[in-house]
Amino acid sequence: MKYRINFSNYNRSKEIQKKFFSKAYWILVFILIILTFYGFIKFYHVDREINRVKQELGELNIKLEKAKEERKRIITSGEEVILKNKIRFYNELRQDRLTQTVFFNILEEKTPKNIKLVSLDFDISRKTFIINGETLNPEAVVSYLSELQRVEIFRKVTLVKQTMVRGMDKRVTIGNFEIKGELI
């Protein structure tokens, strides 16, 4: 039995494979070259963007330092303490944590100059208060009562009693009053 082997097809197939791998190799090299250039271009743009952001950050830091210097020039340390206390006061109000300081600050703000507070009973546990005062102008009590009724954390603010008393010289009338209310 004779066997005949034709190597020409084998060589041809090897040659086709070689050409295919050669073309694939050059295509991959071309793609790698394109990706490399794309990477360099992208790196260049990112580097420019980083430099731009650094420059903006530097400008903002300069503006911040100028603003701090301006603030120091405008606000003294005593005023800064007052502002911090006011911020704390309003934060306590916002959080509905009523303290005696908050209550007294509200009274100070709402009490007009023509009314003199004589006594104050404040019970934080029962959330009640009683204000006793005097005035030379009895009509001021009504406006004071309405001011206290408008305060959001007060409720059931009522005028319990109001009396008129003649002064020492009999020409001056002094009005005594008592206001009662509750805290929310």
C-alpha positions in Angstrom: 0.0 0.0 0.0 1.3 3.3 -1.0 0.6 6.5 0.6 0.9 9.8 -1.0 1.1 13.0 0.9 0.5 16.3 -0.7 2.4 19.0 1.2 1.3 21.8 -1.1 -2.0 22.2 0.7 -0.4 22.1 4.1 2.1 24.7 3.0 -0.6 26.8 1.6 -2.6 26.6 4.8 0.4 27.6 6.8 1.0 30.5 4.5 -2.6 31.7 4.9 -2.3 31.4 8.7 1.0 33.3 8.6 -0.6 36.1 6.5 -3.6 36.2 8.8 -1.5 36.5 11.9 0.7 39.1 10.3 -2.3 41.2 9.3 -3.8 40.8 12.8 -0.5 41.7 14.4 -0.2 44.9 12.3 -3.8 45.8 13.0 -3.2 45.3 16.8 0.0 47.4 16.5 -2.0 50.1 14.7 -4.8 50.0 17.3 -2.2 50.2 20.1 -0.6 53.3 18.4 -4.0 55.0 18.1 -4.8 54.2 21.8 -1.4 55.5 22.9 -1.9 58.8 21.0 -5.5 59.0 22.4 -4.0 58.4 25.9 -1.5 61.2 25.5 -4.1 63.6 24.2 -6.5 62.7 27.1 -3.6 63.0 29.6 -2.8 66.5 28.2 -6.4 67.6 28.5 -6.8 66.2 32.0 -3.5 67.9 33.0 -4.7 71.2 31.7 -8.0 70.8 33.6 -6.1 69.9 36.8 -4.0 73.1 36.4 -7.1 75.2 35.7 -8.8 73.8 38.9 -5.6 74.4 40.9 -5.5 78.0 39.7 -9.2 78.5 40.6 -8.6 77.0 44.0 -5.7 79.4 44.5 -7.9 82.4 43.5 -10.6 81.2 45.9 -8.2 80.8 48.8 -6.9 84.4 48.1 -10.5 85.6 48.2 -11.2 83.6 51.4 -8.2 85.2 53.1 -9.3 88.6 52.0 -12.8 87.9 53.3 -11.4 86.7 56.7 -9.3 89.9 57.0 -12.3 92.0 56.1 -14.4 90.1 58.7 -11.7 90.6 61.4 -11.6 94.3 60.5 -15.4 94.6 60.7 -16.3 92.3 63.6 -14.5 92.6 66.9 -14.1 89.7 69.2 -16.8 90.9 71.5 -19.3 91.2 68.6 -18.3 87.7 67.5 -19.2 86.3 71.0 -22.5 88.1 70.8 -23.2 86.7 67.3 -22.3 83.2 68.5 -24.7 83.6 71.4 -27.5 84.7 69.1 -26.9 81.8 66.8 -27.0 79.4 69.8 -30.2 81.1 71.0 -31.9 80.8 67.6 -30.8 77.2 67.3 -32.4 76.4 70.6 -35.6 78.1 69.5 -35.5 76.1 66.3 -35.0 72.8 68.1 -37.9 73.7 70.5 -35.6 73.3 73.5 -36.9 76.2 75.7 -34.5 77.3 78.4 -34.8 80.1 80.9 -32.4 82.2 78.8 -34.6 81.9 75.8 -37.6 82.8 77.8 -35.9 85.9 79.3 -34.6 87.0 75.9 -38.1 86.8 74.4 -39.4 88.9 77.4 -36.7 91.4 76.9 -37.5 91.7 73.2 -41.2 92.0 73.6 -41.5 94.2 76.7 -41.9 97.9 75.8 -40.0 100.7 77.6 -43.1 102.1 79.2 -43.8 98.8 81.1 -41.8 97.8 84.2 -41.8 94.1 85.2 -42.1 93.8 89.0 -42.0 90.0 89.4 -41.8 86.9 87.3 -42.8 83.3 88.2 -41.4 80.9 85.7 -41.8 77.1 86.2 -40.0 75.2 83.4 -41.3 71.8 84.6 -45.0 72.8 84.4 -44.3 75.1 81.5 -46.1 78.1 83.0 -45.3 81.7 83.8 -46.9 84.6 85.6 -45.7 88.2 84.9 -46.5 91.1 87.3 -45.8 94.6 86.2 -46.5 98.3 86.4 -47.1 101.0 83.8 -48.1 104.7 83.7 -50.0 104.0 80.5 -52.7 101.3 81.1 -53.3 101.0 77.3 -49.7 99.7 76.9 -50.7 96.5 78.8 -53.2 95.6 76.0 -50.5 96.0 73.3 -48.0 94.1 75.5 -50.5 91.3 75.9 -51.1 91.0 72.2 -47.3 91.0 71.6 -46.9 88.1 74.0 -49.8 86.2 72.4 -48.0 86.4 69.0 -45.0 84.6 70.3 -45.0 81.1 68.8 -43.9 79.2 71.9 -46.4 80.9 74.2 -50.1 79.8 74.5 -53.0 80.8 76.6 -51.5 84.2 77.4 -54.2 86.0 79.3 -54.5 89.2 81.5 -55.5 87.9 84.9 -56.0 91.2 86.6 -55.3 94.9 86.1 -55.7 97.6 88.8 -55.2 101.3 88.8 -53.6 103.0 91.9 -53.1 106.7 92.5 -49.5 107.7 93.0 -48.0 109.7 95.9 -48.8 113.1 94.3 -52.4 112.0 93.3 -51.9 113.2 89.8 -50.1 110.1 88.5 -52.1 106.9 88.0 -50.1 103.6 88.2 -51.5 100.5 86.5 -50.6 97.2 88.0 -51.2 94.0 86.0 -50.8 90.3 86.0 -50.4 88.2 82.9 -50.5 84.4 83.0 -49.4 82.0 80.2 -48.1 78.6 79.2 -45.2 77.4 77.1 -45.5 74.9 74.3 
